């Protein structure tokens, strides 16, 4: 089948910046390997996108200088490097609408004369930021696809350390449904790509056109466990990677591993830094394991991957993570993930490739994670089986190229070239092998807690 001519809206795509800019760039670049892609970006990122050398048919810049300048000044002054704040997302609304309005004025004639087969918006990724293109193309002549979109993950209760992390604006998240273009974005889109189970639930009214493709991915050459593995009869090598802040729950990881560390059956390495580092180092000292818990600070990405390849387990009890890109990298590196069943990590990890415990409350999660570590420390055959399955899963499902192939199935469907694809739903996106069930805490399981208001 011939290539599709795809117009991709990705205003902030960037090959090197962290988080969503990098994720959306990688997705667009992988699609460009399969199709004739014209990528539409802001002038601020155009040179870097071109220099990265992805095989785009064209890269074109659309400027909104007044709004972009105002947005940059306000966010730099009030939010600095906090790219996750909900205020930042809310303030991006006029900028997102203005960008697409100007992009429409640039491309509408070329769309109507048949230069493109389909339009897909890959950024912004927040489900709360609408796309005017959906309304502009409601009567054709070509289909519009939005996604991956993500967001709306509730704040879990039962974890006191999250008290200060919640933002008051989260209570107002539902207001976005009443903003201009919000309803038409999903009603008029021929397909919606949701990046999480939470977003799938939020947009379930559009289930006929709704597909799940996870937010993150890994490069194909990252699927490698050639690093030296610990001895099978040695202590379990446990690794945590992430920002040392409340929602990443490194304190829970330390507490869950403490008893195994004290008995010499596990070692814990913590890669990352952040405002809670001193508090976490003090916690390790108070638990009597400071000499066997290594804090490395931030490391170069290649060094992080090397350490993942040398680890047995990737312990990541993050309490609120939309994508969980480090879990993808752990699977691709052969480190068996042990996670909380919530958000992105819960969507990706299944019993064939790792262990996950329900999100209940702090003490119960700690007990269940400790039991999961005990299980893996005492059953190295299970550990090896999960590692092998995880590597196969990453190669087949989690690379950027694999995501591009899944997205292609959707694009071919909306353009009438193929039947509707049957893509895996969240928690069923693996090769289908079976594995152990999540361990139970001593004294029986606990019910899931109530959830506070979601955010963007």
TORTORSE-236842 format. One line per field, with one value per residue (C-alpha): x, y, z. Coordinates in Angstrom, 2 decimals. Layout:
N
X <- c(X ...)
Y <- c(Y ...)
Z <- c(Z ...)
% end
This chain:
456
X <- c(0.00 1.31 2.47 0.01 0.53 0.24 0.05 1.18 0.46 3.21 3.95 6.41 7.99 11.68 14.29 16.13 13.86 12.39 8.83 6.11 8.24 10.55 7.73 5.76 8.89 9.81 6.27 6.27 9.75 8.73 5.67 7.96 9.79 6.55 4.77 5.30 5.01 4.82 5.45 4.10 5.98 6.67 9.62 11.38 11.97 12.19 16.00 16.52 13.90 15.54 19.01 17.89 17.62 14.38 13.04 10.21 8.93 8.85 9.06 7.06 6.84 3.74 4.34 2.12 4.69 2.59 0.90 4.02 6.09 3.53 3.17 6.95 7.37 4.58 5.60 9.29 8.48 5.94 6.61 10.31 11.14 7.92 6.54 3.99 1.97 -1.70 -1.57 0.86 -1.53 -4.50 -2.61 -1.64 -5.26 -5.20 -1.77 -2.91 -6.02 -4.10 -1.47 -4.06 -6.02 -2.90 -1.95 -5.42 -5.03 -1.65 -2.75 -6.48 -6.03 -3.44 -5.75 -8.67 -6.59 -5.65 -2.06 -2.69 -4.61 -5.04 -4.27 -3.13 -2.48 0.17 0.66 -0.41 -1.03 -3.37 -6.96 -8.09 -6.54 -8.89 -8.15 -9.96 -8.84 -11.47 -14.19 -12.54 -12.44 -15.85 -17.10 -13.82 -12.24 -9.84 -10.12 -8.74 -7.13 -6.21 -3.72 -2.09 -3.98 -3.50 -4.30 -7.02 -5.29 -6.87 -4.85 -4.83 -5.82 -4.26 -0.75 0.08 3.23 1.04 -0.67 1.39 1.65 -2.03 -2.96 -6.19 -6.81 -7.38 -10.90 -11.66 -10.45 -13.97 -14.33 -12.44 -15.50 -17.31 -14.54 -14.73 -13.75 -13.67 -16.72 -16.01 -12.45 -13.70 -17.11 -15.65 -12.40 -12.49 -10.22 -9.01 -5.80 -5.81 -2.50 -3.83 -6.68 -7.79 -8.17 -9.92 -12.48 -12.85 -13.53 -15.45 -18.53 -16.52 -15.58 -16.32 -13.47 -11.26 -7.95 -5.27 -1.61 0.68 2.29 5.94 8.23 11.83 14.28 14.64 18.36 17.62 16.08 19.24 20.15 23.78 24.97 26.47 23.77 24.27 25.05 21.96 22.93 23.78 21.57 18.70 19.92 17.06 17.03 14.87 15.11 13.20 12.85 13.10 9.78 6.61 4.59 7.46 7.27 10.93 10.26 7.91 10.60 13.13 10.68 9.60 13.20 14.44 13.91 15.54 18.47 18.93 19.11 21.58 19.19 18.86 20.73 19.05 20.43 18.55 19.24 17.84 17.70 15.16 13.80 13.26 16.80 17.98 14.77 15.18 18.82 17.72 15.03 17.57 19.76 16.88 16.03 19.61 20.31 22.14 25.36 23.52 21.31 23.26 22.13 23.87 22.17 21.37 23.44 23.89 21.14 23.54 24.78 21.20 20.51 23.73 22.69 19.23 20.82 22.82 19.84 17.44 14.44 13.21 11.22 9.00 6.09 5.21 1.81 0.84 2.60 0.86 3.38 6.08 8.74 11.38 9.27 9.48 13.26 13.45 11.52 13.75 16.85 15.79 15.09 11.84 9.43 7.66 5.11 1.86 -1.15 -2.09 -1.47 1.00 3.04 -0.12 -1.31 1.94 3.06 1.15 1.73 3.75 6.49 6.48 4.65 2.24 0.30 -3.03 -3.06 -4.59 -2.79 0.82 1.27 -0.51 1.43 4.72 3.78 2.74 5.87 8.03 6.29 6.83 10.55 10.66 8.98 11.56 14.50 13.38 12.43 15.17 13.51 10.46 12.75 14.43 11.09 9.71 12.92 12.77 9.07 9.67 12.38 10.17 7.25 9.38 10.65 7.20 4.99 6.89 9.33 8.58 8.50 5.92 3.79 4.06 2.84 -0.16 -0.92 -0.66 -3.42 -5.65 -4.69 -5.38 -8.80 -9.86 -8.72 -10.73 -7.74 -8.25 -10.83 -11.00 -7.95 -8.31 -5.60 -4.93 -6.69 -4.85 -3.53 -3.83 -1.09 1.42 2.28 -0.32 1.78 0.53 2.36 2.01 -0.72 0.07 1.18 -1.18 -0.27 -0.16 -3.59 -5.46 -6.03 -7.22 -9.79 -8.72 -8.93 -11.15 -9.63 -9.30 -9.94 -7.96 -5.82 -4.83)
Y <- c(0.00 3.47 5.95 8.36 12.08 13.17 16.67 16.53 19.37 19.32 22.89 22.11 18.91 18.82 16.06 16.78 18.51 16.39 15.14 15.88 17.78 14.79 12.22 13.94 14.47 10.78 9.81 12.16 11.05 7.38 8.12 9.92 6.63 5.15 8.08 11.43 13.66 17.44 18.54 21.90 23.48 26.82 28.89 28.49 24.76 24.65 24.76 22.02 19.80 20.18 19.56 16.28 14.80 12.80 11.95 14.51 15.46 19.05 21.04 24.26 26.86 28.78 31.82 33.36 35.89 38.01 35.15 32.98 35.80 36.58 32.90 32.50 35.59 34.59 30.95 31.78 34.28 32.27 28.60 28.57 24.91 23.41 21.93 19.77 22.47 22.56 26.35 26.10 23.80 26.08 29.12 27.31 27.29 30.57 29.75 26.31 27.72 30.57 28.20 25.97 28.94 30.26 26.75 26.38 29.66 28.44 24.96 25.10 25.69 22.94 20.59 21.37 20.83 17.31 17.75 15.70 12.53 13.05 15.50 14.31 16.48 14.97 18.06 19.50 16.18 17.32 16.22 19.62 21.61 21.55 21.39 23.83 21.64 19.07 21.64 23.06 19.56 18.38 18.17 17.06 16.85 14.74 13.12 14.54 12.41 13.65 12.00 10.66 12.60 12.08 13.60 13.63 11.23 11.64 12.47 9.36 9.71 7.75 9.11 12.01 12.92 14.15 16.83 19.74 18.42 18.91 22.13 23.98 24.50 20.72 21.24 23.37 20.90 20.14 23.75 22.86 21.03 24.36 26.23 26.96 23.98 21.56 19.54 19.53 18.25 14.79 14.79 15.67 13.69 10.58 8.85 9.60 8.07 7.91 7.33 5.95 3.96 7.09 9.03 6.04 6.18 9.94 9.73 6.44 8.10 8.13 4.46 3.71 6.00 5.55 3.65 3.09 3.64 4.38 7.80 6.80 4.60 3.45 3.33 -0.11 -0.25 0.40 -3.09 -4.66 -6.49 -7.12 -5.51 -7.74 -9.30 -9.93 -13.48 -15.62 -16.42 -12.81 -10.10 -8.75 -5.61 -3.09 0.21 3.34 6.16 9.43 12.86 12.85 14.52 13.46 11.92 9.66 7.98 7.05 6.92 4.02 2.26 2.60 1.32 -1.60 -2.72 -2.13 -5.61 -7.31 -4.88 -5.49 -9.24 -8.88 -10.22 -6.92 -3.72 -0.47 2.18 5.48 7.52 11.03 14.21 16.70 18.62 15.49 14.10 15.11 13.83 10.48 10.15 10.81 8.15 5.55 6.45 6.18 2.72 1.56 1.01 4.20 2.29 -0.06 2.46 4.38 7.85 8.71 11.97 12.52 10.52 10.68 8.81 6.18 5.49 5.13 2.55 0.71 0.45 -0.73 -3.53 -4.53 -4.48 -7.29 -5.16 -1.69 -0.56 2.38 3.05 6.42 7.52 9.68 9.17 9.76 8.03 6.32 6.42 4.98 1.82 1.40 1.75 -0.76 -3.36 -2.74 -3.13 -6.37 -4.96 -6.44 -3.63 -3.63 -0.80 0.52 -0.31 3.26 5.64 4.92 2.24 0.32 0.44 -0.99 -3.57 -6.84 -10.17 -11.53 -8.94 -7.62 -7.25 -4.51 -3.87 -2.06 1.58 1.45 3.38 3.96 1.15 -1.43 -0.51 -0.79 -4.25 -5.48 -4.12 -5.79 -9.08 -8.62 -8.11 -11.19 -13.20 -12.18 -12.60 -16.14 -17.25 -16.45 -18.59 -16.32 -13.29 -14.61 -15.46 -11.99 -10.41 -12.42 -11.65 -7.97 -7.68 -9.37 -7.14 -4.00 -5.02 -5.91 -3.26 -0.41 0.96 4.17 2.16 -0.21 2.77 4.21 0.93 0.93 4.55 3.69 1.13 3.90 6.32 3.71 3.06 6.72 7.19 4.18 1.99 -0.70 -2.02 -0.72 -2.04 -4.13 -2.66 -3.89 -2.07 -0.85 -3.71 -6.08 -4.59 -7.42 -10.50 -12.33 -14.57 -15.31 -14.59 -14.44 -12.45 -9.39 -10.31 -9.71 -7.81 -9.62 -9.70 -9.54 -6.87 -3.35 -1.48 1.18 4.68 7.47 9.80 13.55 15.78 15.00 17.47 18.16)
Z <- c(0.00 -0.88 1.71 3.26 2.97 6.59 8.03 11.68 14.11 16.73 17.77 20.56 19.22 20.02 19.67 22.91 25.40 28.15 28.58 26.04 23.45 23.13 23.22 20.45 18.33 18.55 17.56 14.56 13.48 13.60 11.43 8.98 8.36 7.04 5.37 3.67 6.73 6.86 10.45 11.62 14.55 16.17 14.88 18.24 17.62 13.81 13.53 16.12 14.49 11.09 12.53 14.11 10.63 10.83 7.35 7.25 3.82 5.11 8.35 8.38 11.12 12.18 14.37 17.05 18.31 20.64 22.50 22.51 23.95 26.64 27.57 27.85 30.03 32.42 32.75 33.18 35.91 37.90 37.07 36.06 35.30 36.64 33.42 35.24 36.94 35.99 35.83 32.92 31.06 31.69 30.44 27.23 25.98 23.98 22.59 21.37 19.70 18.06 16.67 15.01 13.67 11.95 10.78 9.24 7.37 6.09 4.99 4.21 0.47 0.22 2.14 -0.16 -3.30 -2.18 -1.00 2.18 3.05 6.80 9.62 13.05 16.10 18.35 20.56 22.89 24.60 27.36 26.79 28.13 25.26 22.25 18.54 16.21 13.29 14.24 13.63 10.50 8.97 10.19 6.60 5.10 2.67 4.75 8.20 11.42 14.13 17.62 19.91 21.81 24.49 28.20 31.57 34.18 36.54 40.01 43.09 45.29 48.92 51.76 51.09 53.43 51.48 48.59 50.67 49.36 45.81 44.98 43.21 43.86 40.17 39.80 41.16 38.09 35.48 34.23 33.05 29.87 28.53 28.19 26.37 22.62 20.41 23.37 22.36 18.64 19.19 20.10 18.40 15.00 15.18 13.02 15.53 19.06 20.39 24.20 25.96 29.25 30.73 32.61 29.33 27.76 30.57 30.31 26.57 26.61 25.09 21.84 22.10 18.42 17.41 20.48 20.54 23.17 22.33 25.29 25.58 25.74 23.73 23.42 20.57 19.01 19.78 23.47 23.78 25.12 28.32 27.44 30.68 33.32 35.47 39.20 40.31 40.69 44.28 45.18 46.65 44.57 42.79 43.06 41.19 41.52 38.97 39.10 40.63 44.40 45.08 46.86 44.03 42.91 46.35 46.73 50.48 49.85 47.79 50.63 53.25 51.04 50.52 54.08 55.56 52.58 52.73 56.48 55.85 53.00 50.35 48.43 47.59 46.55 44.19 43.80 40.66 40.67 42.66 43.91 46.90 49.02 48.76 52.23 53.76 51.96 53.01 56.59 56.23 55.08 58.06 60.52 59.16 59.57 55.86 54.89 54.12 51.73 49.90 47.28 46.17 42.89 41.94 38.28 35.80 32.04 30.21 28.86 32.38 33.62 30.91 31.74 35.37 34.37 32.34 35.40 37.79 38.68 39.61 38.79 41.84 40.89 43.27 41.72 43.00 40.06 36.75 33.42 31.15 33.16 30.45 32.79 33.09 29.30 29.53 32.38 30.38 27.36 29.56 31.21 34.68 36.01 36.98 40.34 40.31 41.71 39.54 38.73 35.84 33.07 34.85 35.75 32.14 30.78 33.33 33.29 35.07 32.16 32.50 36.07 39.35 40.36 43.53 43.97 44.99 48.46 51.20 52.15 54.70 52.56 49.42 51.33 52.63 49.18 47.50 50.14 49.43 45.70 46.29 48.55 45.78 43.20 45.56 46.35 42.84 40.35 37.67 37.86 37.70 34.56 32.94 33.59 32.27 29.03 28.52 29.23 26.59 24.00 24.98 24.62 21.19 19.86 21.47 23.10 20.52 18.65 15.43 16.92 17.96 14.46 12.99 15.33 14.49 10.80 11.21 12.54 9.76 7.09 8.65 8.73 5.13 3.97 3.10 5.75 8.24 11.79 13.68 16.81 19.01 22.57 25.38 28.50 30.68 27.70 25.55 25.97 23.99 26.05 28.26 31.73 34.92 38.68 40.30 42.41 45.90 48.79 51.89 55.20 56.75 53.45 50.86 51.36 49.34 46.88 48.32 47.16 44.59 44.73 41.74 38.57 36.72 33.16)
% end
